[in-house]
């Protein structure tokens, strides 16, 4: 197994665990959103890891790549949702912090298992 494949596999497992735990026990209580089904979790996690891998090929820093994705996602989902009045401020802040922390952890795992010298 190549270093890149190890990084991808580790990031996939990390994203599944973090998404489930953080969404289920932190975000869901403040937003009232139900946890998605396992198929959605696995497919979404696989797409997210592929996206992280693609971004990292340009940025060359796994944690920085992950944080770029997290901040972009937080702006599109939580900031715009709050500005449009569709998301409560606390929900948006909690969701944004979880995105950044969770993605940073996934980037860390990806970098360590994939041999990223900049992680």
Phi and psi restraints in degrees (value plus and minus 20) as a CYANA .aco file:
   2 UNK   PHI     -92.5   -52.5
   2 UNK   PSI     142.3   182.3
   3 UNK   PHI     -80.8   -40.8
   3 UNK   PSI     -59.1   -19.1
   4 UNK   PHI     -84.7   -44.7
   4 UNK   PSI     -61.9   -21.9
   5 UNK   PHI     -86.6   -46.6
   5 UNK   PSI     -59.9   -19.9
   6 UNK   PHI     -80.5   -40.5
   6 UNK   PSI     -62.8   -22.8
   7 UNK   PHI     -82.4   -42.4
   7 UNK   PSI     -63.2   -23.2
   8 UNK   PHI     -84.2   -44.2
   8 UNK   PSI     -64.6   -24.6
   9 UNK   PHI     -84.1   -44.1
   9 UNK   PSI     -64.0   -24.0
  10 UNK   PHI     -83.9   -43.9
  10 UNK   PSI     -61.7   -21.7
  11 UNK   PHI     -84.3   -44.3
  11 UNK   PSI     -57.7   -17.7
  12 UNK   PHI     -83.4   -43.4
  12 UNK   PSI     -66.8   -26.8
  13 UNK   PHI     -84.6   -44.6
  13 UNK   PSI     -62.9   -22.9
  14 UNK   PHI     -82.1   -42.1
  14 UNK   PSI     -62.1   -22.1
  15 UNK   PHI     -87.1   -47.1
  15 UNK   PSI     -57.2   -17.2
  16 UNK   PHI     -83.7   -43.7
  16 UNK   PSI     -67.5   -27.5
  17 UNK   PHI     -86.1   -46.1
  17 UNK   PSI     -70.3   -30.3
  18 UNK   PHI     -83.5   -43.5
  18 UNK   PSI     -63.9   -23.9
  19 UNK   PHI     -80.8   -40.8
  19 UNK   PSI     -66.2   -26.2
  20 UNK   PHI     -82.8   -42.8
  20 UNK   PSI     -71.3   -31.3
  21 UNK   PHI     -85.8   -45.8
  21 UNK   PSI     -70.8   -30.8
  22 UNK   PHI     -87.8   -47.8
  22 UNK   PSI     -59.7   -19.7
  23 UNK   PHI     -89.8   -49.8
  23 UNK   PSI     -66.5   -26.5
  24 UNK   PHI     -87.7   -47.7
  24 UNK   PSI     -64.3   -24.3
  25 UNK   PHI    -123.3   -83.3
  25 UNK   PSI     -32.1     7.9
  26 UNK   PHI    -138.4   -98.4
  26 UNK   PSI     -76.3   -36.3
  27 UNK   PHI     -93.4   -53.4
  27 UNK   PSI     -64.6   -24.6
  28 UNK   PHI     -77.9   -37.9
  28 UNK   PSI     -62.5   -22.5
  29 UNK   PHI     -82.1   -42.1
  29 UNK   PSI     -51.1   -11.1
  30 UNK   PHI    -109.0   -69.0
  30 UNK   PSI     -38.1     1.9
  31 UNK   PHI    -131.6   -91.6
  31 UNK   PSI     -42.6    -2.6
  32 UNK   PHI      58.5    98.5
  32 UNK   PSI      -9.8    30.2
  33 UNK   PHI    -102.0   -62.0
  33 UNK   PSI     117.1   157.1
  34 UNK   PHI     -96.5   -56.5
  34 UNK   PSI     130.8   170.8
  35 UNK   PHI     -88.6   -48.6
  35 UNK   PSI     114.3   154.3
  36 UNK   PHI     -88.5   -48.5
  36 UNK   PSI     144.0   184.0
  37 UNK   PHI     -87.4   -47.4
  37 UNK   PSI     142.7   182.7
  38 UNK   PHI     -81.9   -41.9
  38 UNK   PSI     -55.3   -15.3
  39 UNK   PHI     -84.3   -44.3
  39 UNK   PSI     -65.1   -25.1
  40 UNK   PHI     -82.8   -42.8
  40 UNK   PSI     -59.7   -19.7
  41 UNK   PHI     -82.5   -42.5
  41 UNK   PSI     -67.0   -27.0
  42 UNK   PHI     -88.6   -48.6
  42 UNK   PSI     -66.4   -26.4
  43 UNK   PHI     -84.8   -44.8
  43 UNK   PSI     -66.0   -26.0
  44 UNK   PHI     -81.7   -41.7
  44 UNK   PSI     -59.8   -19.8
  45 UNK   PHI     -84.6   -44.6
  45 UNK   PSI     -62.0   -22.0
  46 UNK   PHI     -84.3   -44.3
  46 UNK   PSI     -63.8   -23.8
  47 UNK   PHI     -83.3   -43.3
  47 UNK   PSI     -61.9   -21.9
  48 UNK   PHI     -83.1   -43.1
  48 UNK   PSI     -61.4   -21.4
  49 UNK   PHI     -87.2   -47.2
  49 UNK   PSI     -60.1   -20.1
  50 UNK   PHI     -81.5   -41.5
  50 UNK   PSI     -60.7   -20.7
  51 UNK   PHI     -85.4   -45.4
  51 UNK   PSI     -63.9   -23.9
  52 UNK   PHI     -78.8   -38.8
  52 UNK   PSI     -65.2   -25.2
  53 UNK   PHI     -80.8   -40.8
  53 UNK   PSI     -62.7   -22.7
  54 UNK   PHI     -85.1   -45.1
  54 UNK   PSI     -66.3   -26.3
  55 UNK   PHI     -83.1   -43.1
  55 UNK   PSI     -60.9   -20.9
  56 UNK   PHI     -85.6   -45.6
  56 UNK   PSI     -46.2    -6.2
  57 UNK   PHI     -84.4   -44.4
  57 UNK   PSI     -46.1    -6.1
  58 UNK   PHI    -113.7   -73.7
  58 UNK   PSI     -67.4   -27.4
  59 UNK   PHI     -94.5   -54.5
  59 UNK   PSI     -57.1   -17.1
  60 UNK   PHI      46.3    86.3
  60 UNK   PSI       7.6    47.6
  61 UNK   PHI    -166.6  -126.6
  61 UNK   PSI      90.9   130.9
  62 UNK   PHI     -82.0   -42.0
  62 UNK   PSI     -62.1   -22.1
  63 UNK   PHI     -89.3   -49.3
  63 UNK   PSI     -63.0   -23.0
  64 UNK   PHI     -81.9   -41.9
  64 UNK   PSI     -61.7   -21.7
  65 UNK   PHI     -79.6   -39.6
  65 UNK   PSI     -65.6   -25.6
  66 UNK   PHI     -85.1   -45.1
  66 UNK   PSI     -60.4   -20.4
  67 UNK   PHI     -89.1   -49.1
  67 UNK   PSI     -54.9   -14.9
  68 UNK   PHI     -79.9   -39.9
  68 UNK   PSI     -65.3   -25.3
  69 UNK   PHI     -83.1   -43.1
  69 UNK   PSI     -65.7   -25.7
  70 UNK   PHI     -82.0   -42.0
  70 UNK   PSI     -66.0   -26.0
  71 UNK   PHI     -85.7   -45.7
  71 UNK   PSI     -61.2   -21.2
  72 UNK   PHI     -80.3   -40.3
  72 UNK   PSI     -64.8   -24.8
  73 UNK   PHI     -85.4   -45.4
  73 UNK   PSI     -61.1   -21.1
  74 UNK   PHI     -83.2   -43.2
  74 UNK   PSI     -60.6   -20.6
  75 UNK   PHI     -84.6   -44.6
  75 UNK   PSI     -68.9   -28.9
  76 UNK   PHI     -85.5   -45.5
  76 UNK   PSI     -60.4   -20.4
  77 UNK   PHI    -109.7   -69.7
  77 UNK   PSI     -77.4   -37.4
  78 UNK   PHI    -105.7   -65.7
  78 UNK   PSI     -64.8   -24.8
  79 UNK   PHI     -87.3   -47.3
  79 UNK   PSI     -69.8   -29.8
  80 UNK   PHI     -84.0   -44.0
  80 UNK   PSI     -57.6   -17.6
  81 UNK   PHI     -82.0   -42.0
  81 UNK   PSI     -60.5   -20.5
  82 UNK   PHI     -89.2   -49.2
  82 UNK   PSI     -63.4   -23.4
  83 UNK   PHI     -83.5   -43.5
  83 UNK   PSI     -52.3   -12.3
  84 UNK   PHI    -104.8   -64.8
  84 UNK   PSI     -23.7    16.3
  85 UNK   PHI      60.1   100.1
  85 UNK   PSI      -4.9    35.1
  86 UNK   PHI    -115.2   -75.2
  86 UNK   PSI     -33.8     6.2
  87 UNK   PHI    -149.9  -109.9
  87 UNK   PSI     113.5   153.5
  88 UNK   PHI     -87.3   -47.3
  88 UNK   PSI     130.5   170.5
  89 UNK   PHI     -78.6   -38.6
  89 UNK   PSI     -67.4   -27.4
  90 UNK   PHI     -81.8   -41.8
  90 UNK   PSI     -62.5   -22.5
  91 UNK   PHI     -81.4   -41.4
  91 UNK   PSI     -63.1   -23.1
  92 UNK   PHI     -84.5   -44.5
  92 UNK   PSI     -62.1   -22.1
  93 UNK   PHI     -87.0   -47.0
  93 UNK   PSI     -67.9   -27.9
  94 UNK   PHI     -80.3   -40.3
  94 UNK   PSI     -66.6   -26.6
  95 UNK   PHI     -81.4   -41.4
  95 UNK   PSI     -61.2   -21.2
  96 UNK   PHI     -86.4   -46.4
  96 UNK   PSI     -64.1   -24.1
  97 UNK   PHI     -82.4   -42.4
  97 UNK   PSI     -63.1   -23.1
  98 UNK   PHI     -82.5   -42.5
  98 UNK   PSI     -60.4   -20.4
  99 UNK   PHI     -80.3   -40.3
  99 UNK   PSI     -68.0   -28.0
 100 UNK   PHI     -86.2   -46.2
 100 UNK   PSI     -67.0   -27.0
 101 UNK   PHI     -85.5   -45.5
 101 UNK   PSI     -65.3   -25.3
 102 UNK   PHI     -83.3   -43.3
 102 UNK   PSI     -67.3   -27.3
 103 UNK   PHI     -84.5   -44.5
 103 UNK   PSI     -57.7   -17.7
 104 UNK   PHI     -81.5   -41.5
 104 UNK   PSI     -60.6   -20.6
 105 UNK   PHI     -85.1   -45.1
 105 UNK   PSI     -61.5   -21.5
 106 UNK   PHI     -83.8   -43.8
 106 UNK   PSI     -62.8   -22.8
 107 UNK   PHI     -82.0   -42.0
 107 UNK   PSI     -57.9   -17.9
 108 UNK   PHI     -82.5   -42.5
 108 UNK   PSI     -68.5   -28.5
 109 UNK   PHI     -81.9   -41.9
 109 UNK   PSI     -65.7   -25.7
 110 UNK   PHI     -76.9   -36.9
 110 UNK   PSI     -66.4   -26.4
 111 UNK   PHI     -86.2   -46.2
 111 UNK   PSI     -62.8   -22.8
 112 UNK   PHI     -87.7   -47.7
 112 UNK   PSI     -63.5   -23.5
 113 UNK   PHI     -98.8   -58.8
 113 UNK   PSI     -44.3    -4.3
 114 UNK   PHI    -113.8   -73.8
 114 UNK   PSI     -21.1    18.9
 115 UNK   PHI      57.8    97.8
 115 UNK   PSI       6.6    46.6
 116 UNK   PHI     -91.6   -51.6
 116 UNK   PSI      96.4   136.4
 117 UNK   PHI     -95.7   -55.7
 117 UNK   PSI     -35.6     4.4
 118 UNK   PHI    -117.0   -77.0
 118 UNK   PSI     -21.7    18.3
